[in-house]
Amino acid sequence: MTLPLRRAAAYALVSTFALAAPLLGRFAAVPFAVVAVVAYAVTDGPAFGLFAFPWDEHVGRLETLVGFALGATGLGVLVPAFGLPVGVFVAATLAVGYGDFGRRLVLEYRENEVAGNAGFVVVAAAAAFLGQVVVAAAATPTQAFLAVSAGLLAGLLRAVFTPRDYPYVVVSVAFLCWLFTALAVTPTWLRVAVAVGLTVVFGGLSFAVGATSVPGMLTGVFLGVLAVVLGGYGWFVVLVTFFAVGSLSTKYRYDEKAARGVAEENDGARGTGNVLGNSLAALLALLGYAASPATGLPAALFAFAFASSVATALADTLSSEFGTLYGPPRLLTTFETVPPGTDGGVTWQGELAGVAGAVCIAALSVALLAFSTAGAAAVVVGGVVGMTVDSLTGATVEGGLVGNQTVNFLATLSGAVAGAVAAVLLGLVVF
C-alpha cells in the first residue's frame, strides 16, 4: 500500500468519528475538536508522516488535517446550535473522508483522471448513504438522494480544489444537503435510480466525445440528478437538450472557428465555470420550484423561469457558435463593425440561430412540461431577452473583473426573469 493510499485511509478513519454523533448528542463536535488540537501539536514522527501532505511537510505542521477536523467540528457545533440534521453531518463528513480514499484506491491500479474521480464519487456516495443508515437505523430514498448529491458535489469540488481545501468542501456539501432536507425532498427509489443512470450515461458520453472536461462532466451529472429529482424527467430532457445541442454546435466547423481565433478553448470541452455559468439560473429555478410548497409561490412561475433560462443558454450558444462563422459582426450598442470574437459582437445569422434555439426549448416545454402555446411564447420571449442581455453586457462590462461565465449567468438570469414575467402578464401564472 502506497503512502497516498495509507494517508487517504487515515483521513477516512478520522471522518468515521462522525458516526458517534447520535451517542454524543450536543457534544458531536468533540471528537473532531480533539483531533484538531492533537494534530496541531504533532510536528514529526510516524503520525506526522502518515497524515502530512507535501505542503504540510513544508510548513512542519499538519495544517490539512487540522483544517479538515475544524471543518467537521464546525458542523458538529451546528447540530445542537442550529438543528443541523445528524444525518447531514454524517453524510457530508463521510463523503469527503471516504471519497478521497476511493479516488486513491482506484489510482493505485489505474492512473486515469476519470477513473479516479469516478472512484471518489462512488465511494463517497456509498459512505454517505451507509452512514445515514447507521445513525437512523433505516434506509430511505431520501437518504440515497442526499448521498448521491453529497458524493457528486464533493467529487466536483475535489476535482477543482486540493485537499488543503477540505474545510470548504465538507461545509459546502453539508449546507447543500441541509437545504435539500429543509425542502423536504422525498423522491422514490426508482426516481433516484433513474436519475443516476440517465445522468451517468449522458455525462459519460459528453466526456467521451470531448464536449466537457472532467469537472464539467461532474457538474453536468450533478445538475442532471437535481433536474430529475427536483423537477421531473421532462425537466431533465429540456436541460440535457441544451448540453447536447450546444456541444454539437461548438464542434460544428471547429477547425474553421479555430483558424478565425473564435473557437472555444480546450478543443471545445466545457469546464465547470462554463456549465455553471449557463445553468446556475436553471438550478435556482429548480430549487424555487421544489420550495414552492413552503414559500407559497406558484410552482408554475419557476417552471417558466427554468425553461426560459435554458432557452437563453441555448440561444446564446447557438448565436455565438454560428454567428462567428459569418461576419463581420457588429456591436449591438453602436452597430459598428468589430473583429470576430469581440465581446458583444453579433451577426444577423447568429441572431436567427439564437431565436431558433429559444424556439426549440419552447417546443420541448410544450411537449414535456405541458406548456400551452402562450407558454411557449413566454419562453421564446425570455430566451431572446436573455440572449440580447448577453450581447449588451458583453459589449459594455465584460472583461477585467466581469468574465464570460458571469455574463452568461446574468444573461440566463435575465432570461429566466423575463420569461416568468411574460407568463404572469399572459395570465399563465396565478398568485
LINVEN-V773835 format. One record per residue. N is the residue number from 0. RES is the residue in one small letter. SS is DSSP state (H for helix, E for strand, - for the rest). PSI is psi as a letter, one per 20 degrees, with the letter a starting at -180 (none if undefined). BURIAL is + if it has 16 or more other ideal C-beta (glycine too) atoms within 10 Angstrom, else -. Layout:
N&RES&SS&PSI&BURIAL + N&RES&SS&PSI&BURIAL
This chain:
0&m&-&p&- + 1&t&-&r&- + 2&l&H&g&- + 3&p&H&h&- + 4&l&H&g&- + 5&r&H&h&- + 6&r&H&g&+ + 7&a&H&h&+ + 8&a&H&h&+ + 9&a&H&g&+ + 10&y&H&h&+ + 11&a&H&g&+ + 12&l&H&g&- + 13&v&H&g&+ + 14&s&H&h&+ + 15&t&H&i&+ + 16&f&H&h&+ + 17&a&H&h&+ + 18&l&H&i&+ + 19&a&H&i&- + 20&a&H&g&+ + 21&p&H&h&+ + 22&l&H&h&- + 23&l&H&i&+ + 24&g&H&c&- + 25&r&H&i&- + 26&f&H&k&- + 27&a&-&h&+ + 28&a&-&i&+ + 29&v&H&g&+ + 30&p&H&g&+ + 31&f&H&h&+ + 32&a&H&h&+ + 33&v&H&g&- + 34&v&H&g&+ + 35&a&H&g&+ + 36&v&H&g&- + 37&v&H&g&- + 38&a&H&h&+ + 39&y&H&h&- + 40&a&H&h&- + 41&v&-&p&+ + 42&t&-&i&- + 43&d&-&a&- + 44&g&-&a&- + 45&p&H&g&- + 46&a&H&g&- + 47&f&H&g&+ + 48&g&H&h&- + 49&l&H&g&+ + 50&f&H&i&+ + 51&a&-&p&+ + 52&f&-&r&+ + 53&p&H&g&- + 54&w&H&h&- + 55&d&H&g&+ + 56&e&H&h&- + 57&h&H&h&- + 58&v&H&i&- + 59&g&-&k&- + 60&r&-&q&+ + 61&l&-&m&+ + 62&e&H&h&+ + 63&t&H&g&+ + 64&l&H&g&+ + 65&v&H&g&+ + 66&g&H&g&+ + 67&f&H&g&+ + 68&a&H&h&+ + 69&l&H&h&+ + 70&g&H&g&+ + 71&a&H&h&+ + 72&t&H&g&+ + 73&g&H&g&+ + 74&l&H&h&+ + 75&g&H&h&+ + 76&v&H&h&+ + 77&l&H&h&+ + 78&v&H&g&+ + 79&p&H&h&- + 80&a&H&h&- + 81&f&H&j&- + 82&g&-&k&- + 83&l&-&p&+ + 84&p&-&p&+ + 85&v&H&h&+ + 86&g&H&h&+ + 87&v&H&g&+ + 88&f&H&g&+ + 89&v&H&g&+ + 90&a&H&g&+ + 91&a&H&g&+ + 92&t&H&g&+ + 93&l&H&h&+ + 94&a&H&g&+ + 95&v&H&g&+ + 96&g&H&g&+ + 97&y&H&h&+ + 98&g&H&g&+ + 99&d&H&h&+ + 100&f&H&g&+ + 101&g&H&g&+ + 102&r&H&g&+ + 103&r&H&h&+ + 104&l&H&g&+ + 105&v&H&g&+ + 106&l&H&i&+ + 107&e&H&h&- + 108&y&H&h&- + 109&r&-&o&- + 110&e&-&n&- + 111&n&-&p&- + 112&e&H&g&- + 113&v&H&g&- + 114&a&H&g&- + 115&g&H&g&+ + 116&n&H&h&+ + 117&a&H&g&+ + 118&g&H&g&+ + 119&f&H&g&+ + 120&v&H&g&+ + 121&v&H&g&+ + 122&v&H&h&+ + 123&a&H&g&+ + 124&a&H&g&+ + 125&a&H&g&+ + 126&a&H&g&+ + 127&a&H&h&+ + 128&f&H&g&+ + 129&l&H&h&+ + 130&g&H&g&+ + 131&q&H&h&+ + 132&v&H&g&+ + 133&v&H&g&- + 134&v&H&h&+ + 135&a&H&i&- + 136&a&-&k&- + 137&a&-&q&- + 138&a&-&p&- + 139&t&-&q&- + 140&p&H&h&+ + 141&t&H&g&+ + 142&q&H&h&+ + 143&a&H&g&+ + 144&f&H&g&+ + 145&l&H&h&+ + 146&a&H&g&+ + 147&v&H&g&+ + 148&s&H&g&+ + 149&a&H&g&+ + 150&g&H&g&+ + 151&l&H&g&+ + 152&l&H&g&+ + 153&a&H&g&+ + 154&g&H&h&+ + 155&l&H&g&+ + 156&l&H&h&+ + 157&r&H&h&+ + 158&a&H&h&+ + 159&v&H&h&+ + 160&f&-&r&- + 161&t&-&r&- + 162&p&H&h&+ + 163&r&H&i&- + 164&d&H&j&+ + 165&y&H&g&+ + 166&p&H&g&+ + 167&y&H&h&- + 168&v&H&g&+ + 169&v&H&h&+ + 170&v&H&g&+ + 171&s&H&g&+ + 172&v&H&g&+ + 173&a&H&g&+ + 174&f&H&h&- + 175&l&H&g&+ + 176&c&H&h&+ + 177&w&H&g&+ + 178&l&H&g&- + 179&f&H&h&+ + 180&t&H&g&+ + 181&a&H&h&- + 182&l&-&i&+ + 183&a&-&l&- + 184&v&-&p&+ + 185&t&-&m&- + 186&p&-&r&+ + 187&t&-&r&- + 188&w&H&g&- + 189&l&H&g&- + 190&r&H&g&+ + 191&v&H&g&+ + 192&a&H&g&- + 193&v&H&h&+ + 194&a&H&g&+ + 195&v&H&g&+ + 196&g&H&g&- + 197&l&H&g&+ + 198&t&H&h&+ + 199&v&H&g&+ + 200&v&H&g&- + 201&f&H&h&+ + 202&g&H&g&+ + 203&g&H&g&- + 204&l&H&g&- + 205&s&H&h&+ + 206&f&H&h&+ + 207&a&H&h&- + 208&v&-&j&- + 209&g&-&k&+ + 210&a&-&h&+ + 211&t&E&q&+ + 212&s&-&r&+ + 213&v&H&g&+ + 214&p&H&h&+ + 215&g&H&h&+ + 216&m&H&g&+ + 217&l&H&h&+ + 218&t&H&g&+ + 219&g&H&g&+ + 220&v&H&g&+ + 221&f&H&g&+ + 222&l&H&h&+ + 223&g&H&g&+ + 224&v&H&g&+ + 225&l&H&h&+ + 226&a&H&g&+ + 227&v&H&g&+ + 228&v&H&g&+ + 229&l&H&h&+ + 230&g&H&f&+ + 231&g&-&r&+ + 232&y&H&h&- + 233&g&H&h&+ + 234&w&H&g&+ + 235&f&H&g&+ + 236&v&H&g&+ + 237&v&H&g&+ + 238&l&H&g&+ + 239&v&H&h&+ + 240&t&H&g&+ + 241&f&H&g&+ + 242&f&H&g&+ + 243&a&H&g&+ + 244&v&H&h&+ + 245&g&H&g&+ + 246&s&H&g&+ + 247&l&H&h&- + 248&s&H&h&+ + 249&t&H&h&+ + 250&k&H&i&+ + 251&y&-&p&- + 252&r&-&l&- + 253&y&H&g&- + 254&d&H&h&- + 255&e&H&g&- + 256&k&H&h&+ + 257&a&H&h&- + 258&a&H&h&- + 259&r&H&i&- + 260&g&-&k&- + 261&v&-&j&+ + 262&a&-&q&+ + 263&e&-&q&+ + 264&e&-&r&- + 265&n&H&k&- + 266&d&H&k&- + 267&g&H&j&+ + 268&a&-&o&+ + 269&r&E&p&+ + 270&g&-&a&+ + 271&t&H&g&+ + 272&g&H&g&+ + 273&n&H&g&+ + 274&v&H&g&+ + 275&l&H&h&+ + 276&g&H&h&+ + 277&n&H&i&+ + 278&s&H&i&+ + 279&l&H&h&+ + 280&a&H&h&+ + 281&a&H&h&+ + 282&l&H&g&+ + 283&l&H&h&+ + 284&a&H&h&+ + 285&l&H&g&+ + 286&l&H&h&+ + 287&g&H&h&+ + 288&y&H&g&+ + 289&a&H&h&+ + 290&a&H&i&+ + 291&s&H&h&+ + 292&p&H&h&- + 293&a&H&h&- + 294&t&H&h&- + 295&g&-&j&- + 296&l&-&q&- + 297&p&-&p&+ + 298&a&H&h&- + 299&a&H&h&+ + 300&l&H&g&+ + 301&f&H&h&+ + 302&a&H&g&+ + 303&f&H&h&+ + 304&a&H&g&+ + 305&f&H&g&+ + 306&a&H&h&+ + 307&s&H&h&+ + 308&s&H&g&+ + 309&v&H&h&+ + 310&a&H&g&+ + 311&t&H&g&+ + 312&a&H&g&+ + 313&l&H&g&+ + 314&a&H&g&+ + 315&d&H&g&+ + 316&t&H&g&+ + 317&l&H&h&+ + 318&s&H&g&+ + 319&s&H&g&+ + 320&e&H&h&+ + 321&f&H&h&+ + 322&g&H&h&+ + 323&t&-&i&+ + 324&l&-&i&+ + 325&y&-&r&- + 326&g&-&a&+ + 327&p&-&q&- + 328&p&-&r&+ + 329&r&E&q&+ + 330&l&E&p&+ + 331&l&-&h&+ + 332&t&-&h&- + 333&t&-&i&- + 334&f&-&j&- + 335&e&-&q&- + 336&t&E&p&- + 337&v&-&r&+ + 338&p&-&q&- + 339&p&-&q&+ + 340&g&-&i&- + 341&t&-&p&+ + 342&d&-&p&+ + 343&g&-&i&+ + 344&g&E&p&+ + 345&v&E&q&+ + 346&t&-&q&+ + 347&w&H&h&- + 348&q&H&g&+ + 349&g&H&h&+ + 350&e&H&g&+ + 351&l&H&g&- + 352&a&H&h&+ + 353&g&H&g&+ + 354&v&H&g&+ + 355&a&H&h&- + 356&g&H&g&+ + 357&a&H&h&+ + 358&v&H&h&+ + 359&c&H&g&+ + 360&i&H&h&+ + 361&a&H&g&+ + 362&a&H&g&- + 363&l&H&h&+ + 364&s&H&h&+ + 365&v&H&g&- + 366&a&H&h&- + 367&l&H&h&+ + 368&l&-&j&+ + 369&a&-&k&- + 370&f&-&q&+ + 371&s&-&r&- + 372&t&H&h&- + 373&a&H&h&- + 374&g&H&h&+ + 375&a&H&h&+ + 376&a&H&h&+ + 377&a&H&h&+ + 378&v&H&g&+ + 379&v&H&g&+ + 380&v&H&g&+ + 381&g&H&g&+ + 382&g&H&g&+ + 383&v&H&g&+ + 384&v&H&g&+ + 385&g&H&g&+ + 386&m&H&g&+ + 387&t&H&g&+ + 388&v&H&h&+ + 389&d&H&g&+ + 390&s&H&g&+ + 391&l&H&g&+ + 392&t&H&g&+ + 393&g&H&h&+ + 394&a&H&i&+ + 395&t&H&g&- + 396&v&-&i&- + 397&e&-&q&+ + 398&g&E&q&- + 399&g&-&c&- + 400&l&-&h&- + 401&v&E&o&- + 402&g&-&a&- + 403&n&H&h&- + 404&q&H&h&+ + 405&t&H&g&- + 406&v&H&g&+ + 407&n&H&g&+ + 408&f&H&g&+ + 409&l&H&h&+ + 410&a&H&g&+ + 411&t&H&h&+ + 412&l&H&g&+ + 413&s&H&g&+ + 414&g&H&g&+ + 415&a&H&g&+ + 416&v&H&g&+ + 417&a&H&g&+ + 418&g&H&g&+ + 419&a&H&g&+ + 420&v&H&g&+ + 421&a&H&h&+ + 422&a&H&h&+ + 423&v&H&g&+ + 424&l&H&h&- + 425&l&-&j&- + 426&g&-&k&- + 427&l&-&i&+ + 428&v&-&p&+ + 429&v&-&p&- + 430&f&-&none&-
